[in-house]
Amino acid sequence: MGGALKKINLYLTNLQHKELKDKAYHDDISMSELVREAIDEYLTNNKRGQSFDPQKDSFFKAIGTMKSKETDLSANHDKYLYDDPKD
């Protein structure tokens, strides 16, 4: 995304800090660069107003690929998926 850099304070858990430091060392980049890359990826993948693309959704790809003798799967999917009948 680029541009001028702005200094901020960021609080991490001890485990987050250790794993971030290890990953940055492994990738031979600074922890700041690693955080900026993660934020860029998050913002790119979570834009407001982003339209839903069923071609990228694994569940939607499965539609029509299976058969069942049950005729009420759509209405009672919780019953079949989670053994949780709607009453």
LINSUL-V209339 format. One record per helix or strand. SS is the DSSP state (a for helix, b for strand). FROM is the first residue (numbers start at 1). TO is the last residue. If there is no record, write none. Layout:
BEGIN
ss=SS from=FROM to=TO
ss=SS from=FROM to=TO
END
This chain:
BEGIN
ss=a from=14 to=27
ss=a from=31 to=45
ss=a from=54 to=56
ss=a from=58 to=61
ss=a from=77 to=82
END
